[in-house]
C-alpha cells in the first residue's frame, strides 16, 4: 500500500468541496426534507382516513417506491424527464423517496395518539379538519420529530448518489478536482470529514430535541 | 337498544326515556352496561339494534321502510353539538393550554368570536375555581384540577344534555369532594339534562331525581333516590347497595 497525503492539495480542494456542499448538498437536503416531511404527512393521513380503495392505491405506490433503490429512481427520473434540470430531478426524487419512509413514522405517531383523545374530539363535535390540525398532528409530531430528523440525516448522507445523474454535489466536485490533479484521496477524505462534522452535531441536536419534546413546559 | 361486543351482549332490550331537565343516575355493578349507554348517546360507539332519540330526532339511525338506516354525518354532527360529556380520565388535549382546550369547540364548532369565547371561558374557570390556570398546560395540573377544566370545557358548548362518566373514579379520595361540589352547583343553577354514571351514592342522592339500577344490560329497578337508597325492592339492588354502602344490618347485629 502506498498512501501519500499532500497537505497543499488538501487545502486546495477544501473550498471546492465547501462550495459543492453549500450550493448543492445542503440545498438538496433541506428542500428534499421539506418535501418529504409534507408529502409524508399527507400520505399518512390519506392512508388513515381516505376511502379504502384510495388508501390501497397509495399503499401500493409507497411500497413500490420503498422496494426500489434510490439510484434506480434517480436514473429513471433523469432519463424519463430529460428536459428537467438534474438538480430538480434530484430534489424531487429524494423528497418523494424519503416521504414514503416519513409516512411510516407519521403513521406510528398518529397511532400513538390515544383513542381517548379522538373520543374527546367527538364529544366536542370537532370538524375533521380541526381534529387533524389541532389535536392529532401536533400530538403525533411530538412523538415523531426525532425519527424524522434521523431520516433527514440519512437523506443527507445519500446525496452523493446525485453524481449518478451528473449533479456536481460535494463528492462529485471532489472527484472532478481529483481527476484534474491526479489526487483523489484528499478530496474524498475531506468530503467524509465534512459529512461527519455536519451530521454528528445534528444528531446530537435531535437527541436534545427528543428530551425537550415531553408535554408541558 | 341492543349492543354487543362479539358474542357478549352488553345491552339487551333496553328502553328508557329521559325528560328535559332530568338528572338520571345509572348505578349497578361494573360490566352492567351503564357506561356503554353514555358512550352510545355520545356516538362514541354504535349499537347493533335500536334507536336513540334526542328531542324527538333520531340520533344515529332511524327506521325507514322497516329497515334500520344510518343517519347522515351532518345530522349526527348537528345533534351531537347539544350533548356534552365529561370522561373518567378527563381527556384534555395535552398540546393545548387550559384556555385553548375550553375555547376550541365554541370558536371552531359554534363559530363564536375568539373574544367572546375567552370571556365565557374565564367565567367558567372562575366557576370551577381555576381562574389563575388559564395559561397552564393540562399535564401541569393535578387530576382534580384537570377534571374541573374538563367540566368547564364541556359547559362552554352550552350542552342541553351532559353525560358524566365516572368523573371522580380516577381522582384521589380527598379531591373527589371538590369536583362533586362543582357538579352539585351546576345541577342547582342550570336546567341541563344529566345522565350520570357514578359510584358516589351520596352524590347520586343529592343531585338526581331518578336512579336506574342496571344488571346484565337491563334496567332491573327504577326509583327516586329516596326510595332506591332506603327501600330498594329488587334483591339484586339490595345486595349491590349493601356492597357499595356497607352493610348496616350486620353492623347492627354486632
Interface residues (C-beta under 8 A of the other chain):
Chain A: X116 X117 X119 X120 X122 X123 X124 X125 X126 X127 X130 X134 X135 X138 X139 X142 X215 X216 X217
Chain B: X42 X43 X44 X77 X80 X81 X83 X84 X85 X87 X89 X91 X92 X93 X94 X95 X96 X104 X105 X108 X109 X137 X139 X140 X153 X154 X157
